[in-house]
Amino acid sequence: MHQPKAMTVAVASLALLVAGCGGGQSASSQAKDDVCAATSDINDHVDNLKQMTPATVTTAAVTNDLNAIKNDLSKIRDAQSTLSSDRKEQVQSATETFTDQVTATVESVGTSLSAADAAAQLQSALATLAASYQQSLGKIDCS
């Protein structure tokens, strides 16, 4: 009777050992998932910004979306060092390009003297930001 009990304990121990060894993600795979989640979130915020009209835009809404994008860019930068070398280069280049466009967008908004010009300027800046996303972070392969 001791043999079946010992066999059960051995099988259970082996199952735990196998689960512990193979159950987790590699650091590179986790970094890829983090980058892809952040780029997806950025896409959502860019879409929010792009859909704003002069009648619906508020400083708080723009600020919230831009802050969320800033946080997501930080998450991407944090994950870059753990990515595989080819993916790291792609992500780094895309992040730099998009970050530059976000900075340019923020700097260009609010430089107009009239409300009508400011609204047009904002819509143009947000459309440019959306195009920049598609040309940079939107090209990252998350499949």
Backbone torsions as a table, in degrees:
resi	resn	phi	psi	omega
1	MET	NA	-21.9	179.9
2	HIS	-73.4	-28.0	-178.6
3	GLN	-65.0	-46.4	178.8
4	PRO	-63.0	-37.1	179.3
5	LYS	-66.4	-42.1	178.6
6	ALA	-64.6	-39.0	178.8
7	MET	-64.4	-41.9	179.3
8	THR	-62.9	-43.3	178.9
9	VAL	-64.1	-42.2	-179.5
10	ALA	-64.1	-44.2	179.8
11	VAL	-64.6	-42.4	178.8
12	ALA	-64.1	-40.9	178.6
13	SER	-65.0	-42.5	178.3
14	LEU	-63.0	-40.8	178.7
15	ALA	-62.4	-42.0	177.8
16	LEU	-65.8	-39.7	179.2
17	LEU	-63.8	-45.5	179.3
18	VAL	-63.8	-43.6	179.3
19	ALA	-62.9	-38.2	-179.8
20	GLY	-70.3	-32.7	-177.7
21	CYS	-81.1	-40.9	-171.8
22	GLY	-107.6	1.0	-172.4
23	GLY	-80.4	-19.6	-174.1
24	GLY	-97.0	169.0	176.7
25	GLN	-90.8	152.7	172.2
26	SER	-70.1	159.6	179.3
27	ALA	-61.8	-38.5	179.6
28	SER	-65.5	-41.4	179.1
29	SER	-66.9	-39.4	177.6
30	GLN	-65.7	-40.4	178.8
31	ALA	-63.1	-41.8	177.4
32	LYS	-59.7	-45.6	178.9
33	ASP	-61.4	-40.5	178.8
34	ASP	-63.8	-44.1	179.0
35	VAL	-62.9	-45.1	-178.0
36	CYS	-66.0	-38.3	177.1
37	ALA	-65.2	-41.8	-180.0
38	ALA	-67.2	-41.3	179.7
39	THR	-67.4	-35.0	176.2
40	SER	-64.6	-42.1	178.4
41	ASP	-65.8	-40.4	176.8
42	ILE	-60.7	-43.5	178.6
43	ASN	-57.0	-43.4	178.3
44	ASP	-61.0	-42.7	-178.9
45	HIS	-70.9	-36.8	176.0
46	VAL	-63.8	-41.9	176.7
47	ASP	-60.8	-43.0	177.0
48	ASN	-57.0	-46.8	-178.6
49	LEU	-64.8	-42.5	-177.3
50	LYS	-64.6	-31.1	-177.4
51	GLN	-82.4	-7.7	179.3
52	MET	-70.5	143.1	177.3
53	THR	-119.0	167.8	176.6
54	PRO	-55.3	-29.1	-179.7
55	ALA	-79.5	-24.2	-174.9
56	THR	-109.0	-13.7	-175.8
57	VAL	-71.8	138.0	173.5
58	THR	-133.6	153.7	177.9
59	THR	-59.4	-41.9	-178.6
60	ALA	-62.7	-43.4	-178.7
61	ALA	-64.7	-45.3	178.7
62	VAL	-63.1	-45.0	179.9
63	THR	-61.6	-43.7	179.2
64	ASN	-60.5	-46.9	-179.8
65	ASP	-66.2	-42.3	179.2
66	LEU	-65.7	-37.5	176.3
67	ASN	-66.2	-39.7	177.6
68	ALA	-63.8	-41.1	177.0
69	ILE	-62.5	-43.3	178.4
70	LYS	-58.8	-44.4	179.0
71	ASN	-64.1	-40.7	178.7
72	ASP	-65.8	-39.4	176.4
73	LEU	-61.9	-36.8	176.9
74	SER	-64.7	-41.0	177.6
75	LYS	-62.4	-40.2	179.3
76	ILE	-64.7	-45.7	179.1
77	ARG	-59.9	-40.3	179.5
78	ASP	-63.2	-34.9	-176.8
79	ALA	-83.2	-19.3	-173.5
80	GLN	-55.2	-41.7	-174.2
81	SER	-65.3	-20.1	-177.2
82	THR	-97.3	-7.0	-179.4
83	LEU	-72.3	158.1	172.6
84	SER	-62.7	156.3	-170.7
85	SER	-59.9	-42.6	-179.3
86	ASP	-68.0	-41.1	178.4
87	ARG	-68.9	-36.3	-179.8
88	LYS	-60.1	-45.0	179.3
89	GLU	-62.1	-44.4	-179.8
90	GLN	-62.1	-47.9	-177.6
91	VAL	-66.7	-41.6	-179.4
92	GLN	-62.6	-46.4	179.9
93	SER	-63.2	-45.6	-179.8
94	ALA	-64.2	-40.6	-179.5
95	THR	-65.5	-42.5	178.7
96	GLU	-63.3	-45.2	179.6
97	THR	-60.3	-48.1	-177.5
98	PHE	-68.8	-39.6	178.5
99	THR	-60.6	-42.2	177.7
100	ASP	-60.7	-40.5	-179.6
101	GLN	-69.1	-38.9	177.2
102	VAL	-61.3	-44.9	179.3
103	THR	-60.8	-45.4	179.3
104	ALA	-63.5	-38.2	179.4
105	THR	-64.1	-47.2	-179.2
106	VAL	-62.6	-41.5	-179.4
107	GLU	-68.9	-31.3	-175.9
108	SER	-82.8	-25.3	-178.0
109	VAL	-74.4	134.4	175.7
110	GLY	89.4	9.6	178.2
111	THR	-92.3	-2.8	-178.1
112	SER	-85.3	155.2	-177.8
113	LEU	-88.1	-31.3	-177.4
114	SER	-107.2	157.0	179.9
115	ALA	-64.2	-41.5	-179.6
116	ALA	-63.8	-43.5	177.8
117	ASP	-65.4	-39.2	179.3
118	ALA	-63.0	-41.5	179.2
119	ALA	-64.1	-44.1	178.8
120	ALA	-64.7	-40.3	179.4
121	GLN	-63.6	-42.2	179.1
122	LEU	-63.2	-47.4	-179.6
123	GLN	-61.8	-41.0	178.2
124	SER	-64.2	-43.9	-179.9
125	ALA	-63.2	-40.5	-179.1
126	LEU	-71.4	-34.9	175.0
127	ALA	-64.8	-39.9	177.2
128	THR	-65.0	-39.9	178.1
129	LEU	-62.7	-43.0	178.6
130	ALA	-62.9	-42.6	178.0
131	ALA	-64.2	-39.2	178.4
132	SER	-63.2	-40.4	177.4
133	TYR	-58.9	-48.0	-178.1
134	GLN	-61.9	-34.3	-178.5
135	GLN	-83.7	-12.3	-177.4
136	SER	-121.2	-87.9	-176.4
137	LEU	-65.2	-30.1	-180.0
138	GLY	-65.3	-17.0	179.9
139	LYS	-89.7	-4.3	180.0
140	ILE	-69.5	129.2	-178.1
141	ASP	-79.7	114.2	179.6
142	CYS	-110.8	16.8	180.0
143	SER	-84.4	NA	NA
